[in-house]
Amino acid sequence: MYLDLVSLSALAVQYGYDFAGPDRLLFGTDHPWVKVETMLDLLRTMDVPRDDLARMLGLNAAKPFRI
């Protein structure tokens, strides 16, 4: 199971990170009300290792989507 990182709440995103871990989070959404730039800005303010951020922003999608 993967969690989508769509949220405008840094606290909610941090909870997902703490709960599921960086290997189970995906950056992507079908909710047009959240601008991509807004989400990227929020994720970049998180105090997480760069490797974890890279996983969340795309590397985690490689396996389930075979890309």
PDB file with SEQRES, HELIX, SHEET and CRYST1 records, atoms N, CA, C and O in Angstrom:
SEQRES   1 A   67  MET TYR LEU ASP LEU VAL SER LEU SER ALA LEU ALA VAL          
SEQRES   2 A   67  GLN TYR GLY TYR ASP PHE ALA GLY PRO ASP ARG LEU LEU          
SEQRES   3 A   67  PHE GLY THR ASP HIS PRO TRP VAL LYS VAL GLU THR MET          
SEQRES   4 A   67  LEU ASP LEU LEU ARG THR MET ASP VAL PRO ARG ASP ASP          
SEQRES   5 A   67  LEU ALA ARG MET LEU GLY LEU ASN ALA ALA LYS PRO PHE          
SEQRES   6 A   67  ARG ILE                                                      
HELIX    1 AA1 ALA A   10  ALA A   20  1                                  11    
HELIX    2 AA2 PRO A   22  ARG A   24  5                                   3    
HELIX    3 AA3 VAL A   36  ARG A   44  1                                   9    
HELIX    4 AA4 ARG A   50  LEU A   57  1                                   8    
HELIX    5 AA5 LEU A   59  ALA A   61  5                                   3    
SHEET    1 AA1 2 LEU A   3  ASP A   4  0                                        
SHEET    2 AA1 2 LEU A  25  LEU A  26  1                                        
CRYST1    1.000    1.000    1.000  90.00  90.00  90.00 P 1           1          
ATOM      1  N   MET A   1       0.842  -1.160   0.000  1.00  0.00           N  
ATOM      2  CA  MET A   1       0.000   0.000   0.000  1.00  0.00           C  
ATOM      3  C   MET A   1       0.893   1.230   0.000  1.00  0.00           C  
ATOM      4  O   MET A   1       1.894   1.297   0.713  1.00  0.00           O  
ATOM      5  N   TYR A   2       0.506   2.196  -0.816  1.00  0.00           N  
ATOM      6  CA  TYR A   2       1.217   3.465  -0.883  1.00  0.00           C  
ATOM      7  C   TYR A   2       0.273   4.589  -0.487  1.00  0.00           C  
ATOM      8  O   TYR A   2      -0.936   4.503  -0.707  1.00  0.00           O  
ATOM      9  N   LEU A   3       0.825   5.631   0.092  1.00  0.00           N  
ATOM     10  CA  LEU A   3       0.045   6.807   0.442  1.00  0.00           C  
ATOM     11  C   LEU A   3       0.388   7.935  -0.517  1.00  0.00           C  
ATOM     12  O   LEU A   3       1.554   8.151  -0.849  1.00  0.00           O  
ATOM     13  N   ASP A   4      -0.631   8.646  -0.956  1.00  0.00           N  
ATOM     14  CA  ASP A   4      -0.464   9.818  -1.798  1.00  0.00           C  
ATOM     15  C   ASP A   4      -0.156  11.006  -0.884  1.00  0.00           C  
ATOM     16  O   ASP A   4      -0.770  11.160   0.172  1.00  0.00           O  
ATOM     17  N   LEU A   5       0.772  11.820  -1.286  1.00  0.00           N  
ATOM     18  CA  LEU A   5       1.186  12.945  -0.457  1.00  0.00           C  
ATOM     19  C   LEU A   5       0.348  14.205  -0.639  1.00  0.00           C  
ATOM     20  O   LEU A   5       0.760  15.279  -0.200  1.00  0.00           O  
ATOM     21  N   VAL A   6      -0.800  14.103  -1.264  1.00  0.00           N  
ATOM     22  CA  VAL A   6      -1.599  15.312  -1.480  1.00  0.00           C  
ATOM     23  C   VAL A   6      -2.193  15.790  -0.154  1.00  0.00           C  
ATOM     24  O   VAL A   6      -3.050  15.138   0.443  1.00  0.00           O  
ATOM     25  N   SER A   7      -1.713  16.928   0.272  1.00  0.00           N  
ATOM     26  CA  SER A   7      -2.224  17.582   1.468  1.00  0.00           C  
ATOM     27  C   SER A   7      -1.601  18.962   1.540  1.00  0.00           C  
ATOM     28  O   SER A   7      -0.446  19.154   1.158  1.00  0.00           O  
ATOM     29  N   LEU A   8      -2.345  19.890   2.016  1.00  0.00           N  
ATOM     30  CA  LEU A   8      -1.797  21.231   2.228  1.00  0.00           C  
ATOM     31  C   LEU A   8      -1.335  21.404   3.667  1.00  0.00           C  
ATOM     32  O   LEU A   8      -0.977  22.506   4.083  1.00  0.00           O  
ATOM     33  N   SER A   9      -1.343  20.330   4.413  1.00  0.00           N  
ATOM     34  CA  SER A   9      -0.937  20.361   5.814  1.00  0.00           C  
ATOM     35  C   SER A   9       0.415  19.667   5.987  1.00  0.00           C  
ATOM     36  O   SER A   9       0.545  18.467   5.750  1.00  0.00           O  
ATOM     37  N   ALA A  10       1.407  20.437   6.402  1.00  0.00           N  
ATOM     38  CA  ALA A  10       2.727  19.856   6.655  1.00  0.00           C  
ATOM     39  C   ALA A  10       2.637  18.795   7.749  1.00  0.00           C  
ATOM     40  O   ALA A  10       3.351  17.793   7.701  1.00  0.00           O  
ATOM     41  N   LEU A  11       1.771  19.006   8.726  1.00  0.00           N  
ATOM     42  CA  LEU A  11       1.590  18.043   9.811  1.00  0.00           C  
ATOM     43  C   LEU A  11       1.062  16.714   9.283  1.00  0.00           C  
ATOM     44  O   LEU A  11       1.518  15.654   9.712  1.00  0.00           O  
ATOM     45  N   ALA A  12       0.107  16.758   8.357  1.00  0.00           N  
ATOM     46  CA  ALA A  12      -0.448  15.541   7.778  1.00  0.00           C  
ATOM     47  C   ALA A  12       0.600  14.788   6.976  1.00  0.00           C  
ATOM     48  O   ALA A  12       0.691  13.564   7.061  1.00  0.00           O  
ATOM     49  N   VAL A  13       1.385  15.511   6.204  1.00  0.00           N  
ATOM     50  CA  VAL A  13       2.435  14.876   5.404  1.00  0.00           C  
ATOM     51  C   VAL A  13       3.493  14.265   6.326  1.00  0.00           C  
ATOM     52  O   VAL A  13       3.985  13.167   6.067  1.00  0.00           O  
ATOM     53  N   GLN A  14       3.840  14.972   7.396  1.00  0.00           N  
ATOM     54  CA  GLN A  14       4.816  14.441   8.354  1.00  0.00           C  
ATOM     55  C   GLN A  14       4.275  13.179   9.017  1.00  0.00           C  
ATOM     56  O   GLN A  14       5.020  12.226   9.245  1.00  0.00           O  
ATOM     57  N   TYR A  15       2.985  13.170   9.326  1.00  0.00           N  
ATOM     58  CA  TYR A  15       2.375  11.982   9.914  1.00  0.00           C  
ATOM     59  C   TYR A  15       2.478  10.796   8.955  1.00  0.00           C  
ATOM     60  O   TYR A  15       2.822   9.689   9.368  1.00  0.00           O  
ATOM     61  N   GLY A  16       2.181  11.027   7.684  1.00  0.00           N  
ATOM     62  CA  GLY A  16       2.313   9.960   6.691  1.00  0.00           C  
ATOM     63  C   GLY A  16       3.738   9.446   6.621  1.00  0.00           C  
ATOM     64  O   GLY A  16       3.965   8.240   6.527  1.00  0.00           O  
ATOM     65  N   TYR A  17       4.685  10.345   6.667  1.00  0.00           N  
ATOM     66  CA  TYR A  17       6.107   9.976   6.648  1.00  0.00           C  
ATOM     67  C   TYR A  17       6.457   9.141   7.888  1.00  0.00           C  
ATOM     68  O   TYR A  17       7.110   8.103   7.780  1.00  0.00           O  
ATOM     69  N   ASP A  18       6.022   9.599   9.052  1.00  0.00           N  
ATOM     70  CA  ASP A  18       6.313   8.885  10.295  1.00  0.00           C  
ATOM     71  C   ASP A  18       5.591   7.541  10.359  1.00  0.00           C  
ATOM     72  O   ASP A  18       6.147   6.560  10.852  1.00  0.00           O  
ATOM     73  N   PHE A  19       4.356   7.493   9.864  1.00  0.00           N  
ATOM     74  CA  PHE A  19       3.543   6.291   9.944  1.00  0.00           C  
ATOM     75  C   PHE A  19       3.963   5.225   8.925  1.00  0.00           C  
ATOM     76  O   PHE A  19       4.205   4.073   9.287  1.00  0.00           O  
ATOM     77  N   ALA A  20       4.046   5.612   7.671  1.00  0.00           N  
ATOM     78  CA  ALA A  20       4.295   4.642   6.605  1.00  0.00           C  
ATOM     79  C   ALA A  20       5.768   4.530   6.220  1.00  0.00           C  
ATOM     80  O   ALA A  20       6.206   3.502   5.704  1.00  0.00           O  
ATOM     81  N   GLY A  21       6.516   5.575   6.472  1.00  0.00           N  
ATOM     82  CA  GLY A  21       7.920   5.580   6.081  1.00  0.00           C  
ATOM     83  C   GLY A  21       8.091   6.080   4.651  1.00  0.00           C  
ATOM     84  O   GLY A  21       7.143   6.053   3.867  1.00  0.00           O  
ATOM     85  N   PRO A  22       9.275   6.528   4.314  1.00  0.00           N  
ATOM     86  CA  PRO A  22       9.504   7.140   3.010  1.00  0.00           C  
ATOM     87  C   PRO A  22       9.360   6.190   1.829  1.00  0.00           C  
ATOM     88  O   PRO A  22       9.184   6.640   0.696  1.00  0.00           O  
ATOM     89  N   ASP A  23       9.430   4.902   2.069  1.00  0.00           N  
ATOM     90  CA  ASP A  23       9.329   3.938   0.968  1.00  0.00           C  
ATOM     91  C   ASP A  23       7.888   3.669   0.543  1.00  0.00           C  
ATOM     92  O   ASP A  23       7.662   2.989  -0.457  1.00  0.00           O  
ATOM     93  N   ARG A  24       6.920   4.185   1.278  1.00  0.00           N  
ATOM     94  CA  ARG A  24       5.501   3.941   0.974  1.00  0.00           C  
ATOM     95  C   ARG A  24       4.741   5.215   0.628  1.00  0.00           C  
ATOM     96  O   ARG A  24       3.511   5.237   0.659  1.00  0.00           O  
ATOM     97  N   LEU A  25       5.474   6.274   0.300  1.00  0.00           N  
ATOM     98  CA  LEU A  25       4.833   7.541  -0.040  1.00  0.00           C  
ATOM     99  C   LEU A  25       5.084   7.876  -1.498  1.00  0.00           C  
ATOM    100  O   LEU A  25       6.190   7.697  -2.008  1.00  0.00           O  
ATOM    101  N   LEU A  26       4.042   8.368  -2.166  1.00  0.00           N  
ATOM    102  CA  LEU A  26       4.140   8.753  -3.570  1.00  0.00           C  
ATOM    103  C   LEU A  26       3.666  10.183  -3.755  1.00  0.00           C  
ATOM    104  O   LEU A  26       2.661  10.603  -3.181  1.00  0.00           O  
ATOM    105  N   PHE A  27       4.403  10.916  -4.559  1.00  0.00           N  
ATOM    106  CA  PHE A  27       3.996  12.262  -4.932  1.00  0.00           C  
ATOM    107  C   PHE A  27       3.210  12.163  -6.226  1.00  0.00           C  
ATOM    108  O   PHE A  27       3.762  11.861  -7.284  1.00  0.00           O  
ATOM    109  N   GLY A  28       1.940  12.416  -6.129  1.00  0.00           N  
ATOM    110  CA  GLY A  28       1.081  12.354  -7.302  1.00  0.00           C  
ATOM    111  C   GLY A  28      -0.346  12.429  -6.844  1.00  0.00           C  
ATOM    112  O   GLY A  28      -0.683  11.971  -5.752  1.00  0.00           O  
ATOM    113  N   THR A  29      -1.179  12.998  -7.667  1.00  0.00           N  
ATOM    114  CA  THR A  29      -2.549  13.157  -7.243  1.00  0.00           C  
ATOM    115  C   THR A  29      -3.477  13.364  -8.426  1.00  0.00           C  
ATOM    116  O   THR A  29      -3.042  13.751  -9.510  1.00  0.00           O  
ATOM    117  N   ASP A  30      -4.731  13.108  -8.214  1.00  0.00           N  
ATOM    118  CA  ASP A  30      -5.741  13.434  -9.203  1.00  0.00           C  
ATOM    119  C   ASP A  30      -6.618  14.581  -8.703  1.00  0.00           C  
ATOM    120  O   ASP A  30      -7.680  14.848  -9.264  1.00  0.00           O  
ATOM    121  N   HIS A  31      -6.173  15.248  -7.659  1.00  0.00           N  
ATOM    122  CA  HIS A  31      -6.896  16.385  -7.100  1.00  0.00           C  
ATOM    123  C   HIS A  31      -6.368  17.681  -7.702  1.00  0.00           C  
ATOM    124  O   HIS A  31      -5.288  18.133  -7.322  1.00  0.00           O  
ATOM    125  N   PRO A  32      -7.097  18.284  -8.624  1.00  0.00           N  
ATOM    126  CA  PRO A  32      -6.596  19.486  -9.292  1.00  0.00           C  
ATOM    127  C   PRO A  32      -6.574  20.732  -8.411  1.00  0.00           C  
ATOM    128  O   PRO A  32      -6.030  21.758  -8.818  1.00  0.00           O  
ATOM    129  N   TRP A  33      -7.144  20.663  -7.229  1.00  0.00           N  
ATOM    130  CA  TRP A  33      -7.185  21.838  -6.371  1.00  0.00           C  
ATOM    131  C   TRP A  33      -5.863  22.115  -5.678  1.00  0.00           C  
ATOM    132  O   TRP A  33      -5.705  23.162  -5.050  1.00  0.00           O  
ATOM    133  N   VAL A  34      -4.921  21.207  -5.779  1.00  0.00           N  
ATOM    134  CA  VAL A  34      -3.602  21.414  -5.173  1.00  0.00           C  
ATOM    135  C   VAL A  34      -2.592  21.642  -6.287  1.00  0.00           C  
ATOM    136  O   VAL A  34      -2.391  20.774  -7.136  1.00  0.00           O  
ATOM    137  N   LYS A  35      -1.963  22.796  -6.286  1.00  0.00           N  
ATOM    138  CA  LYS A  35      -0.950  23.088  -7.295  1.00  0.00           C  
ATOM    139  C   LYS A  35       0.312  22.274  -7.002  1.00  0.00           C  
ATOM    140  O   LYS A  35       0.702  22.106  -5.846  1.00  0.00           O  
ATOM    141  N   VAL A  36       0.927  21.785  -8.043  1.00  0.00           N  
ATOM    142  CA  VAL A  36       2.149  20.989  -7.902  1.00  0.00           C  
ATOM    143  C   VAL A  36       3.219  21.795  -7.173  1.00  0.00           C  
ATOM    144  O   VAL A  36       3.904  21.262  -6.301  1.00  0.00           O  
ATOM    145  N   GLU A  37       3.366  23.048  -7.513  1.00  0.00           N  
ATOM    146  CA  GLU A  37       4.387  23.889  -6.882  1.00  0.00           C  
ATOM    147  C   GLU A  37       4.162  24.020  -5.378  1.00  0.00           C  
ATOM    148  O   GLU A  37       5.114  24.044  -4.598  1.00  0.00           O  
ATOM    149  N   THR A  38       2.904  24.102  -4.985  1.00  0.00           N  
ATOM    150  CA  THR A  38       2.571  24.208  -3.562  1.00  0.00           C  
ATOM    151  C   THR A  38       3.011  22.957  -2.815  1.00  0.00           C  
ATOM    152  O   THR A  38       3.596  23.043  -1.735  1.00  0.00           O  
ATOM    153  N   MET A  39       2.727  21.802  -3.391  1.00  0.00           N  
ATOM    154  CA  MET A  39       3.127  20.543  -2.755  1.00  0.00           C  
ATOM    155  C   MET A  39       4.643  20.399  -2.714  1.00  0.00           C  
ATOM    156  O   MET A  39       5.196  19.964  -1.703  1.00  0.00           O  
ATOM    157  N   LEU A  40       5.314  20.754  -3.788  1.00  0.00           N  
ATOM    158  CA  LEU A  40       6.778  20.658  -3.807  1.00  0.00           C  
ATOM    159  C   LEU A  40       7.395  21.571  -2.760  1.00  0.00           C  
ATOM    160  O   LEU A  40       8.339  21.181  -2.073  1.00  0.00           O  
ATOM    161  N   ASP A  41       6.873  22.775  -2.633  1.00  0.00           N  
ATOM    162  CA  ASP A  41       7.372  23.696  -1.612  1.00  0.00           C  
ATOM    163  C   ASP A  41       7.198  23.111  -0.217  1.00  0.00           C  
ATOM    164  O   ASP A  41       8.106  23.188   0.611  1.00  0.00           O  
ATOM    165  N   LEU A  42       6.033  22.526   0.043  1.00  0.00           N  
ATOM    166  CA  LEU A  42       5.766  21.928   1.350  1.00  0.00           C  
ATOM    167  C   LEU A  42       6.736  20.771   1.617  1.00  0.00           C  
ATOM    168  O   LEU A  42       7.309  20.683   2.703  1.00  0.00           O  
ATOM    169  N   LEU A  43       6.920  19.894   0.641  1.00  0.00           N  
ATOM    170  CA  LEU A  43       7.804  18.740   0.824  1.00  0.00           C  
ATOM    171  C   LEU A  43       9.245  19.167   1.043  1.00  0.00           C  
ATOM    172  O   LEU A  43       9.971  18.544   1.818  1.00  0.00           O  
ATOM    173  N   ARG A  44       9.654  20.209   0.373  1.00  0.00           N  
ATOM    174  CA  ARG A  44      11.047  20.669   0.508  1.00  0.00           C  
ATOM    175  C   ARG A  44      11.318  21.326   1.849  1.00  0.00           C  
ATOM    176  O   ARG A  44      12.479  21.483   2.226  1.00  0.00           O  
ATOM    177  N   THR A  45      10.285  21.713   2.579  1.00  0.00           N  
ATOM    178  CA  THR A  45      10.488  22.291   3.908  1.00  0.00           C  
ATOM    179  C   THR A  45      10.583  21.223   4.992  1.00  0.00           C  
ATOM    180  O   THR A  45      10.949  21.519   6.129  1.00  0.00           O  
ATOM    181  N   MET A  46      10.253  19.981   4.640  1.00  0.00           N  
ATOM    182  CA  MET A  46      10.310  18.899   5.624  1.00  0.00           C  
ATOM    183  C   MET A  46      11.762  18.583   5.991  1.00  0.00           C  
ATOM    184  O   MET A  46      12.666  18.667   5.160  1.00  0.00           O  
ATOM    185  N   ASP A  47      11.950  18.229   7.220  1.00  0.00           N  
ATOM    186  CA  ASP A  47      13.274  17.858   7.708  1.00  0.00           C  
ATOM    187  C   ASP A  47      13.462  16.352   7.516  1.00  0.00           C  
ATOM    188  O   ASP A  47      13.399  15.574   8.468  1.00  0.00           O  
ATOM    189  N   VAL A  48      13.695  15.963   6.254  1.00  0.00           N  
ATOM    190  CA  VAL A  48      13.913  14.556   5.923  1.00  0.00           C  
ATOM    191  C   VAL A  48      15.182  14.445   5.079  1.00  0.00           C  
ATOM    192  O   VAL A  48      15.558  15.399   4.398  1.00  0.00           O  
ATOM    193  N   PRO A  49      15.834  13.303   5.119  1.00  0.00           N  
ATOM    194  CA  PRO A  49      17.026  13.118   4.291  1.00  0.00           C  
ATOM    195  C   PRO A  49      16.696  13.288   2.803  1.00  0.00           C  
ATOM    196  O   PRO A  49      15.588  12.982   2.362  1.00  0.00           O  
ATOM    197  N   ARG A  50      17.666  13.776   2.049  1.00  0.00           N  
ATOM    198  CA  ARG A  50      17.475  13.990   0.609  1.00  0.00           C  
ATOM    199  C   ARG A  50      17.100  12.701  -0.110  1.00  0.00           C  
ATOM    200  O   ARG A  50      16.306  12.721  -1.051  1.00  0.00           O  
ATOM    201  N   ASP A  51      17.666  11.582   0.328  1.00  0.00           N  
ATOM    202  CA  ASP A  51      17.333  10.291  -0.282  1.00  0.00           C  
ATOM    203  C   ASP A  51      15.857   9.957  -0.092  1.00  0.00           C  
ATOM    204  O   ASP A  51      15.214   9.438  -1.005  1.00  0.00           O  
ATOM    205  N   ASP A  52      15.319  10.251   1.085  1.00  0.00           N  
ATOM    206  CA  ASP A  52      13.899  10.005   1.343  1.00  0.00           C  
ATOM    207  C   ASP A  52      13.032  10.897   0.460  1.00  0.00           C  
ATOM    208  O   ASP A  52      12.020  10.451  -0.081  1.00  0.00           O  
ATOM    209  N   LEU A  53      13.430  12.150   0.319  1.00  0.00           N  
ATOM    210  CA  LEU A  53      12.680  13.066  -0.534  1.00  0.00           C  
ATOM    211  C   LEU A  53      12.687  12.583  -1.984  1.00  0.00           C  
ATOM    212  O   LEU A  53      11.666  12.646  -2.669  1.00  0.00           O  
ATOM    213  N   ALA A  54      13.830  12.107  -2.441  1.00  0.00           N  
ATOM    214  CA  ALA A  54      13.917  11.571  -3.813  1.00  0.00           C  
ATOM    215  C   ALA A  54      12.999  10.370  -3.990  1.00  0.00           C  
ATOM    216  O   ALA A  54      12.384  10.212  -5.046  1.00  0.00           O  
ATOM    217  N   ARG A  55      12.898   9.527  -2.978  1.00  0.00           N  
ATOM    218  CA  ARG A  55      11.982   8.391  -3.052  1.00  0.00           C  
ATOM    219  C   ARG A  55      10.542   8.869  -3.203  1.00  0.00           C  
ATOM    220  O   ARG A  55       9.803   8.397  -4.067  1.00  0.00           O  
ATOM    221  N   MET A  56      10.158   9.809  -2.351  1.00  0.00           N  
ATOM    222  CA  MET A  56       8.784  10.302  -2.347  1.00  0.00           C  
ATOM    223  C   MET A  56       8.439  11.037  -3.633  1.00  0.00           C  
ATOM    224  O   MET A  56       7.292  10.989  -4.076  1.00  0.00           O  
ATOM    225  N   LEU A  57       9.398  11.711  -4.235  1.00  0.00           N  
ATOM    226  CA  LEU A  57       9.128  12.513  -5.423  1.00  0.00           C  
ATOM    227  C   LEU A  57       9.193  11.727  -6.726  1.00  0.00           C  
ATOM    228  O   LEU A  57       8.912  12.283  -7.788  1.00  0.00           O  
ATOM    229  N   GLY A  58       9.554  10.451  -6.673  1.00  0.00           N  
ATOM    230  CA  GLY A  58       9.557   9.715  -7.922  1.00  0.00           C  
ATOM    231  C   GLY A  58      10.137   8.322  -7.885  1.00  0.00           C  
ATOM    232  O   GLY A  58       9.643   7.432  -8.577  1.00  0.00           O  
ATOM    233  N   LEU A  59      11.161   8.111  -7.104  1.00  0.00           N  
ATOM    234  CA  LEU A  59      11.799   6.794  -7.109  1.00  0.00           C  
ATOM    235  C   LEU A  59      10.857   5.687  -6.653  1.00  0.00           C  
ATOM    236  O   LEU A  59      10.934   4.566  -7.157  1.00  0.00           O  
ATOM    237  N   ASN A  60       9.973   5.982  -5.713  1.00  0.00           N  
ATOM    238  CA  ASN A  60       9.032   4.958  -5.238  1.00  0.00           C  
ATOM    239  C   ASN A  60       8.054   4.517  -6.324  1.00  0.00           C  
ATOM    240  O   ASN A  60       7.532   3.404  -6.267  1.00  0.00           O  
ATOM    241  N   ALA A  61       7.804   5.361  -7.296  1.00  0.00           N  
ATOM    242  CA  ALA A  61       6.861   5.020  -8.369  1.00  0.00           C  
ATOM    243  C   ALA A  61       7.455   4.035  -9.365  1.00  0.00           C  
ATOM    244  O   ALA A  61       6.715   3.391 -10.109  1.00  0.00           O  
ATOM    245  N   ALA A  62       8.753   3.910  -9.391  1.00  0.00           N  
ATOM    246  CA  ALA A  62       9.407   3.062 -10.381  1.00  0.00           C  
ATOM    247  C   ALA A  62       8.947   1.602 -10.319  1.00  0.00           C  
ATOM    248  O   ALA A  62       8.695   0.993 -11.359  1.00  0.00           O  
ATOM    249  N   LYS A  63       8.836   1.045  -9.135  1.00  0.00           N  
ATOM    250  CA  LYS A  63       8.483  -0.369  -9.010  1.00  0.00           C  
ATOM    251  C   LYS A  63       7.018  -0.663  -9.378  1.00  0.00           C  
ATOM    252  O   LYS A  63       6.773  -1.480 -10.266  1.00  0.00           O  
ATOM    253  N   PRO A  64       6.033  -0.017  -8.716  1.00  0.00           N  
ATOM    254  CA  PRO A  64       4.645  -0.371  -9.030  1.00  0.00           C  
ATOM    255  C   PRO A  64       4.210   0.025 -10.443  1.00  0.00           C  
ATOM    256  O   PRO A  64       3.326  -0.609 -11.019  1.00  0.00           O  
ATOM    257  N   PHE A  65       4.823   1.064 -11.001  1.00  0.00           N  
ATOM    258  CA  PHE A  65       4.442   1.510 -12.349  1.00  0.00           C  
ATOM    259  C   PHE A  65       5.417   1.028 -13.424  1.00  0.00           C  
ATOM    260  O   PHE A  65       5.272   1.344 -14.605  1.00  0.00           O  
ATOM    261  N   ARG A  66       6.399   0.267 -12.990  1.00  0.00           N  
ATOM    262  CA  ARG A  66       7.395  -0.304 -13.910  1.00  0.00           C  
ATOM    263  C   ARG A  66       7.987   0.735 -14.851  1.00  0.00           C  
ATOM    264  O   ARG A  66       7.980   0.583 -16.072  1.00  0.00           O  
ATOM    265  N   ILE A  67       8.501   1.803 -14.230  1.00  0.00           N  
ATOM    266  CA  ILE A  67       9.129   2.860 -15.034  1.00  0.00           C  
ATOM    267  C   ILE A  67      10.595   3.035 -14.653  1.00  0.00           C  
ATOM    268  O   ILE A  67      11.285   3.879 -15.224  1.00  0.00           O  
TER     269      ILE A  67                                                      
END                                                                             
